[in-house]
Amino acid sequence: MRRLKQKLRYPLTALFLAVYLLYSYVLTSEEVHLPEPQVPLVFYANQLHDNLEETLESAIDQATESIVIMIYSFSDTRLMQALSKKAVEGVSVRIIHDPVATQNIAFKLGPKVTLFPYRHKGLMHHKIIVIDHKTVWFGSANFTRDAFFVSPNIVVGCLQPELARHIEAKAMAILHRTRYAAKPVIGENYAWYMMPDTAPQALERLISTIETAQKSIRVAMYTFTSKPLIQALIAAKKRGVEVEVVLDPESAKTTSNAAFIHLKQASIKTYLSTAPGLFHYKCALIDERIFVVGSANWTKAAFGANDDNISFISNLTKEQSDKIHELWETIMQHTKQTITDHQS
């Protein structure tokens, strides 16, 4: 029996390796389309087979002047190699990282990359890259292979110099240990909030956006504990808005359990993800026209202590809207609905 298992193990290993290599080829064989003046804002989601690792690597490869990173967890070797190469070429590369979630990466990046471990009141929870003072990359994905290839995540790339300058100013203040209070950045089609500095305004805007919803609210969230946001969704449901929430299954049993229970008791359609890995999104689509996305979970810590971010993107183009709808359909294909307390 033992010999039979050994004979079976190697063919299965070979098959697994072949499938993995084919999967990697499919993900990396398509051309990566980065933000450009004609299309300044692009969404990327690994559940839709976008290669997040290659996308960010391509963005890094285009840098000619500077790269500023603010990140919670960073372990991806491929991105480290790309950053190290750029630093050797003379590009200024500065990385602010959470000191607990990211450790022992200096030897992989090399001496020309500036590293700064930082944690203030809460987590350094950003997942941001600013390139050449003009292009900003943010979203829910940490810079790890799990985040890129296993756990569902979304990344936003935007060509927005004003936002880039704003983020860099905060990063430089952290690096130089000076005071700088970030303010909301309001553009024609977006609003950006960098927390903890703008936490009260960010939470107020999110609640207000939910309160003014007229038709639908769709939420995909890893951790959900904020009582004001739970109450806002329940109030929206009561006034006739269609509310759907998808949560990470493990978080729903633990950290997000109170939200999970309250949403079900309010007869809100509540689903648990069945996708592999962590259901790591922190986003919502409101009335099919406002997309809320960033690094911030809907928690008290995100809107009070963490270095986090949240953005409100409006006036979606057809391409952007189609992408979000395709993502939501894919999310829903990998969920199971929970039975509410008011259902038989």
Buried (B, 14 or more C-beta within 10 A) or exposed (E): EEEEEEEEEEEEEEEEEEEEEEEBEEBEEEEBEBBEEEBEBBBBBBBBEBBBBBBBBBBBEEBEEBBBBBBBBBBBEBBBBBBBBBBEEEBBBBBBBBEEBBEEBEEBBBEBBBBBEBBEEBBBBBBBBBBBBBBBBBBBBBBBBBBBBBBBBBBBBBBBEEBBBBBBEBBBBBBEEEEEEBBBBEBEBBBBBBBBBBBEBBBBBBBEBBEEBEEBBBBBBBBBBBEBBBBBBBBBBEEEBEBBBBBBBBBBEEBBBEBBBBBBEBBBBBBBBEBEBBBBBBBBBBBEEBBBBBBBBBBBBBBBBBBBBBBBBBEBEEEBBEBBBBBBEBBBEBBEEBEBEEEE
